[in-house]
Amino acid sequence: MIKNCLSCRCDKPLTDFARSCRGRLGRRARCRACVNETRAIRLAGIPKQKSGPKPKNPLISSAGVYQCRMCQIVKSVVEFDTHKDRIKSTCTTCAKQRDIDNIQRRRIANPILMWAKAAFNSSKHRARIRHCAHSLTIDEILTIAQSGICVYCDRLLSFTRKKGDPEDLARPTLDCVQPALGYVGNNIVLACARCNTIKLDAVPCELRQIAERLSNLLDKQVVTGVLSKACASTSSQAALTATASPPR
């Protein structure tokens, strides 16, 4: 599992971070190397270099145009978001693209973790709408996702697939075995989008009955198709015989 260090901004494995009960994923925000470097500087008595005060962004009322820090284009203040009556450094277009790029970078670095976070948020939302229990954690979802295979059809799942992709069938989802119990640890399995859609909140007897009825209907269609083809061939042969025989 990968975690981003708050100091060096590098993606590193969890083993490079010290344990912490308050940190995300149970680890500290800064890696061991950055912590050791800061500790060595403090023990050596090297004074911390203090930079000057950061220039504040102009007030909304005092600027009609402003230069974006990312695209370096001078734009109207209308294209910038504000914070405490001051203009932000990046325009809304660049800020939105930056957020998309960051999400894409994290999804490529660790797709399972990103999927687990999204699944956790969506399951919490569905549990609140359905008024059912929810005691799942991101660690439990990661444990469930380790197999990467649908429990119903043994399909290999892809955690980079999103809803609406051409190969949406291989998209992993969380399924409640018994929907009435809610999102609790022993009631959640990993299933592909197709199996989850077919099952929904049905019980085994209902699925078995639907499968039997569907099988019977398909058998009837096959028999009907064979009989219709036989009748058509007989009628065509009779027509050919009638046209071939000379009139008396």
SULCOR-V900644 format. One record per residue. RES is the residue in one letter. PHI is phi as a letter, one per 20 degrees, with the letter a starting at -180 (999 if undefined). OMEGA is omega in whole degrees, -180 to 180 (none if undefined). BURIAL is I if it has 16 or more other ideal C-beta (glycine too) atoms within 10 Angstrom, else O. Layout:
# SULCOR-V900644
res=RES phi=PHI omega=OMEGA burial=BURIAL
res=RES phi=PHI omega=OMEGA burial=BURIAL
This chain:
# SULCOR-V900644
res=M phi=999 omega=-174 burial=O
res=I phi=d omega=176 burial=O
res=K phi=c omega=-178 burial=I
res=N phi=e omega=-180 burial=I
res=C phi=f omega=-179 burial=I
res=L phi=f omega=-177 burial=O
res=S phi=e omega=-176 burial=O
res=C phi=e omega=178 burial=O
res=R phi=l omega=180 burial=O
res=C phi=d omega=176 burial=O
res=D phi=e omega=-177 burial=O
res=K phi=c omega=177 burial=I
res=P phi=f omega=-177 burial=O
res=L phi=f omega=-179 burial=O
res=T phi=f omega=178 burial=O
res=D phi=e omega=-180 burial=I
res=F phi=d omega=178 burial=I
res=A phi=f omega=-179 burial=O
res=R phi=f omega=178 burial=O
res=S phi=b omega=-179 burial=O
res=C phi=f omega=-179 burial=O
res=R phi=e omega=-178 burial=O
res=G phi=e omega=177 burial=O
res=R phi=f omega=-177 burial=O
res=L phi=m omega=178 burial=O
res=G phi=m omega=-179 burial=O
res=R phi=c omega=178 burial=I
res=R phi=f omega=-177 burial=I
res=A phi=f omega=-179 burial=I
res=R phi=d omega=-178 burial=I
res=C phi=f omega=-179 burial=I
res=R phi=f omega=-179 burial=O
res=A phi=f omega=179 burial=O
res=C phi=f omega=179 burial=I
res=V phi=f omega=179 burial=I
res=N phi=f omega=179 burial=O
res=E phi=f omega=178 burial=O
res=T phi=f omega=180 burial=O
res=R phi=f omega=179 burial=O
res=A phi=f omega=178 burial=O
res=I phi=f omega=-179 burial=O
res=R phi=f omega=179 burial=O
res=L phi=f omega=180 burial=O
res=A phi=f omega=179 burial=O
res=G phi=m omega=179 burial=O
res=I phi=f omega=-179 burial=O
res=P phi=f omega=-180 burial=O
res=K phi=f omega=-180 burial=O
res=Q phi=f omega=-180 burial=O
res=K phi=d omega=177 burial=O
res=S phi=e omega=-180 burial=O
res=G phi=f omega=180 burial=O
res=P phi=f omega=-180 burial=O
res=K phi=f omega=179 burial=O
res=P phi=f omega=-180 burial=O
res=K phi=f omega=175 burial=O
res=N phi=f omega=-177 burial=I
res=P phi=f omega=176 burial=O
res=L phi=f omega=-178 burial=O
res=I phi=f omega=-175 burial=O
res=S phi=f omega=-175 burial=O
res=S phi=e omega=-177 burial=O
res=A phi=c omega=175 burial=O
res=G phi=e omega=177 burial=O
res=V phi=c omega=-179 burial=O
res=Y phi=b omega=-178 burial=I
res=Q phi=e omega=178 burial=O
res=C phi=f omega=-177 burial=I
res=R phi=f omega=-176 burial=O
res=M phi=e omega=-177 burial=O
res=C phi=e omega=177 burial=O
res=Q phi=l omega=179 burial=O
res=I phi=d omega=178 burial=O
res=V phi=f omega=-177 burial=O
res=K phi=c omega=177 burial=I
res=S phi=f omega=-179 burial=O
res=V phi=f omega=178 burial=I
res=V phi=f omega=-178 burial=O
res=E phi=e omega=179 burial=O
res=F phi=d omega=171 burial=I
res=D phi=f omega=-178 burial=O
res=T phi=c omega=176 burial=O
res=H phi=b omega=-179 burial=O
res=K phi=l omega=176 burial=O
res=D phi=m omega=177 burial=O
res=R phi=c omega=-177 burial=O
res=I phi=e omega=176 burial=I
res=K phi=f omega=-173 burial=O
res=S phi=f omega=-177 burial=O
res=T phi=d omega=178 burial=I
res=C phi=f omega=-176 burial=I
res=T phi=f omega=180 burial=O
res=T phi=f omega=180 burial=O
res=C phi=f omega=179 burial=I
res=A phi=f omega=179 burial=I
res=K phi=f omega=178 burial=O
res=Q phi=f omega=178 burial=O
res=R phi=f omega=178 burial=O
res=D phi=f omega=179 burial=O
res=I phi=f omega=179 burial=O
res=D phi=f omega=179 burial=O
res=N phi=f omega=179 burial=O
res=I phi=f omega=179 burial=O
res=Q phi=f omega=179 burial=O
res=R phi=f omega=179 burial=O
res=R phi=f omega=179 burial=I
res=R phi=f omega=178 burial=I
res=I phi=f omega=-178 burial=O
res=A phi=f omega=-178 burial=O
res=N phi=b omega=-176 burial=I
res=P phi=f omega=-178 burial=O
res=I phi=f omega=179 burial=I
res=L phi=f omega=179 burial=I
res=M phi=f omega=178 burial=I
res=W phi=f omega=-180 burial=I
res=A phi=f omega=178 burial=I
res=K phi=f omega=179 burial=O
res=A phi=f omega=179 burial=O
res=A phi=f omega=178 burial=I
res=F phi=f omega=-180 burial=I
res=N phi=f omega=-179 burial=O
res=S phi=f omega=178 burial=O
res=S phi=f omega=178 burial=I
res=K phi=f omega=178 burial=O
res=H phi=f omega=-180 burial=O
res=R phi=f omega=179 burial=O
res=A phi=f omega=178 burial=I
res=R phi=f omega=180 burial=O
res=I phi=f omega=-177 burial=O
res=R phi=e omega=-180 burial=O
res=H phi=l omega=179 burial=O
res=C phi=c omega=-176 burial=I
res=A phi=f omega=176 burial=O
res=H phi=b omega=179 burial=O
res=S phi=c omega=-179 burial=O
res=L phi=f omega=172 burial=I
res=T phi=c omega=180 burial=O
res=I phi=f omega=178 burial=O
res=D phi=f omega=178 burial=O
res=E phi=f omega=178 burial=I
res=I phi=f omega=177 burial=I
res=L phi=f omega=177 burial=I
res=T phi=f omega=179 burial=O
res=I phi=f omega=-175 burial=I
res=A phi=e omega=-177 burial=I
res=Q phi=f omega=-178 burial=O
res=S phi=f omega=-180 burial=O
res=G phi=m omega=-177 burial=O
res=I phi=c omega=177 burial=O
res=C phi=f omega=-177 burial=I
res=V phi=f omega=-176 burial=O
res=Y phi=e omega=-176 burial=I
res=C phi=c omega=180 burial=O
res=D phi=l omega=178 burial=O
res=R phi=f omega=177 burial=I
res=L phi=f omega=-173 burial=O
res=L phi=e omega=180 burial=I
res=S phi=d omega=-176 burial=I
res=F phi=e omega=176 burial=I
res=T phi=e omega=180 burial=O
res=R phi=f omega=177 burial=I
res=K phi=d omega=-180 burial=O
res=K phi=f omega=-179 burial=O
res=G phi=o omega=178 burial=O
res=D phi=f omega=177 burial=O
res=P phi=g omega=179 burial=O
res=E phi=d omega=-177 burial=O
res=D phi=f omega=-179 burial=O
res=L phi=f omega=-179 burial=I
res=A phi=e omega=-180 burial=I
res=R phi=f omega=-179 burial=I
res=P phi=f omega=177 burial=I
res=T phi=b omega=174 burial=I
res=L phi=e omega=-178 burial=I
res=D phi=c omega=174 burial=I
res=C phi=e omega=179 burial=I
res=V phi=f omega=174 burial=O
res=Q phi=d omega=-175 burial=O
res=P phi=g omega=-178 burial=I
res=A phi=f omega=-179 burial=O
res=L phi=f omega=178 burial=O
res=G phi=n omega=-176 burial=I
res=Y phi=e omega=175 burial=I
res=V phi=d omega=-169 burial=I
res=G phi=g omega=-176 burial=O
res=N phi=e omega=-176 burial=O
res=N phi=d omega=-175 burial=I
res=I phi=d omega=176 burial=I
res=V phi=c omega=178 burial=I
res=L phi=e omega=-178 burial=I
res=A phi=c omega=176 burial=I
res=C phi=f omega=-176 burial=I
res=A phi=f omega=-179 burial=I
res=R phi=f omega=180 burial=I
res=C phi=f omega=178 burial=I
res=N phi=f omega=178 burial=I
res=T phi=f omega=179 burial=O
res=I phi=f omega=-176 burial=O
res=K phi=f omega=-176 burial=I
res=L phi=l omega=180 burial=O
res=D phi=d omega=-178 burial=O
res=A phi=f omega=177 burial=O
res=V phi=e omega=-176 burial=O
res=P phi=g omega=-179 burial=O
res=C phi=f omega=178 burial=O
res=E phi=f omega=178 burial=O
res=L phi=f omega=179 burial=O
res=R phi=f omega=179 burial=O
res=Q phi=f omega=178 burial=O
res=I phi=f omega=180 burial=O
res=A phi=f omega=179 burial=O
res=E phi=f omega=179 burial=O
res=R phi=f omega=179 burial=O
res=L phi=f omega=178 burial=O
res=S phi=f omega=178 burial=O
res=N phi=f omega=179 burial=O
res=L phi=f omega=179 burial=O
res=L phi=f omega=177 burial=O
res=D phi=f omega=179 burial=O
res=K phi=f omega=178 burial=O
res=Q phi=f omega=179 burial=O
res=V phi=f omega=180 burial=O
res=V phi=f omega=179 burial=O
res=T phi=f omega=178 burial=O
res=G phi=f omega=178 burial=O
res=V phi=f omega=180 burial=O
res=L phi=f omega=180 burial=O
res=S phi=f omega=177 burial=O
res=K phi=f omega=179 burial=O
res=A phi=f omega=179 burial=O
res=C phi=f omega=-180 burial=O
res=A phi=f omega=180 burial=O
res=S phi=f omega=179 burial=O
res=T phi=f omega=-180 burial=O
res=S phi=f omega=179 burial=O
res=S phi=f omega=177 burial=O
res=Q phi=f omega=179 burial=O
res=A phi=f omega=179 burial=O
res=A phi=f omega=179 burial=O
res=L phi=f omega=179 burial=O
res=T phi=f omega=-179 burial=O
res=A phi=f omega=180 burial=O
res=T phi=f omega=-178 burial=O
res=A phi=f omega=-177 burial=O
res=S phi=f omega=-179 burial=O
res=P phi=f omega=177 burial=O
res=P phi=f omega=180 burial=O
res=R phi=e omega=none burial=O
